[in-house]
Amino acid sequence: MVPTWLIITAGIGQIFTACIYPYIRHQVFDWYNDVQKLKPLNQEIAKTYSRYIQGLNFSFGLIAIILPMNLQNKTPLALALSGLIAAYWIGKVATQFAYYPMYQIPQKKLFRIGSYLMNGLFMLFALVYTWLVFINLLNIQL
């Protein structure tokens, strides 16, 4: 079993990432000024996907906090949901390291430390949900 406190910690971390996401976009990446350079439709698409990301992070966190035992109760639904969330975070970690040039983060100490902490959180999420997938997969009750 994955410790309940670890699942809840991951949930709190995911809600934290959802809440801090607008600050990071604005303060660290100057995202809004970049989006203004796009055509109006592309601006709206970028904003919509940004909200999807924020909403998924928040929703996954809420699920982990409210239903930690249901994420590892060895049912097909627990496997499917933990698998979805694991794939989401594994994809985020892989994308982060493969495609995002972290050297472009402003070199303020807070932002450098924050980038390491956020990447650490993303890896924690990927590990916790991957562990849940294995717990559910190895002991699934149909």
PETAMO-V936495 format. One record per backbone hydrogen bond with DSSP energy under -0.5 kcal/mol. NH is the residue of the N-H (numbers start at 1). CO is the residue of the C=O. If there is no record, write none. Layout:
nh = {NH/NH}
co = {CO/CO}
//
This chain:
nh = {6/7/8/9/10/11/12/13/14/15/16/17/18/19/20/21/24/25/26/27/28/28/29/30/31/34/35/36/37/38/43/44/45/46/47/48/49/50/51/52/53/54/55/56/57/58/59/60/61/62/63/64/65/66/67/71/72/73/79/80/81/82/83/84/85/86/87/88/89/90/91/92/93/94/95/96/97/98/99/100/100/101/102/104/105/106/112/113/114/115/116/117/118/119/120/121/122/123/124/125/126/127/128/129/130/131/132/133/134/135/136/137/138/139/140/141/142}
co = {3/3/4/5/6/7/8/9/10/11/12/13/14/15/16/17/20/21/22/23/23/24/24/26/25/30/31/32/34/35/39/40/41/42/43/44/45/46/47/48/49/50/51/52/53/54/55/56/57/58/59/60/61/62/63/67/69/70/75/76/77/78/79/80/81/82/83/84/85/86/87/88/89/90/91/92/93/94/95/95/96/99/100/101/102/28/108/109/110/111/112/113/114/115/116/117/118/119/120/121/122/123/124/125/126/127/128/129/130/131/132/133/134/135/137/74/140}
//
